[in-house]
Amino acid sequence: MEPIKIATAQFENRNNDKAYNLSVIRKLAAEAKAKGAQVIAFHECSVTGYSFARHLTRDELAAVAELIPDGQSVQELIAIAREIDIVILAGLFEKMADGTLCKAYVCVDKNGLVAKYRKLHPFINPHLTPGNSYVVFELLGWKCGILICYDNNIIENVRATTLLGADIIFMPHVTMCTPSPRPGAGFVDPVLWEKREEDPTTLRAEFDGLKGRSWLMKWLPARAYDNGVYVVFSNPIGMDDDQLKNGCSMIIDPFGDVLKECRQLGDDIAIATLVPQKLQMAGAHRYKMARRPALYGAIISDPHNGVQQVAWMKKE
């Protein structure tokens, strides 16, 4: 494998304004290409917007969703990839031929659709059907996987994708700055975003504290370190519907070290060069070879009756 140069992006998407969101994707993709990137990754539902979908009926969500790859948005992503000569990863709501609705993330290049993944643990809208398979695909000589947002909180998903051969896992999110039972969690006041130019210090303190980045750093580097993979994390910044998000899109190496991170209080990209040598140098390369699946295979695969629940989405 040769080194690969990947960009991760953050931007403030608009609710169901695909034309605007695709225009920003084009702009940031061109910027990344000009700086030498071969690949650029965007956040979960970057084409459509995300949090607004919790208000939609099934018919309204179906109107937002599109066929993949024949829908207009994916065809536009392919056209942008061809125009700029860069690989693009982006997310949207998918409508299957039978009407089933899913949360999808696609990888496209100048020749068309490279890979498609459906979120395994969707919760933003009850009319979404969970995906039922992992995806590992080749990209410029590297094996890549995709896990969307909540999927990465179930550690078995990351391990399984790694064991299927992934060297890089793209982890598109819309996360942080929402309430949860953990200490320090909560929303960030949208007024701080409106005043970000006159008072960036207070906003950055909220974004980097336990509501945001400090929480992320408790677990995201561990996913990379424990599995010995590169992690490409993408997250929006600014208002997503009525919720303020903090960006912090970053690329993490197999040692769990942050290589590059978006730090602007606005649309931004971060670019890192991934080298194959780290995959074998990382401790997880040895740890994976030392596994004893016979000890715990049956334990891990034992079914349970737990109900997926997200604190801030819970109805009282």
Secondary structure as UniProt FT lines:
FT   STRAND          4..10
FT   TURN            15..16
FT   HELIX           18..34
FT   TURN            35..36
FT   STRAND          39..41
FT   TURN            44..48
FT   HELIX           51..55
FT   HELIX           58..64
FT   TURN            68..70
FT   HELIX           72..84
FT   STRAND          87..95
FT   TURN            97..98
FT   STRAND          101..109
FT   TURN            110..111
FT   STRAND          112..118
FT   TURN            126..127
FT   STRAND          136..139
FT   TURN            140..141
FT   STRAND          142..146
FT   HELIX           149..153
FT   HELIX           155..163
FT   TURN            164..165
FT   STRAND          168..172
FT   TURN            183..184
FT   HELIX           190..194
FT   TURN            195..198
FT   HELIX           200..208
FT   TURN            210..212
FT   HELIX           213..227
FT   STRAND          230..234
FT   STRAND          237..240
FT   TURN            241..242
FT   STRAND          243..246
FT   STRAND          250..252
FT   TURN            254..255
FT   STRAND          258..261
FT   STRAND          268..274
FT   HELIX           277..281
FT   HELIX           283..289
FT   HELIX           293..301
FT   HELIX           311..313
//
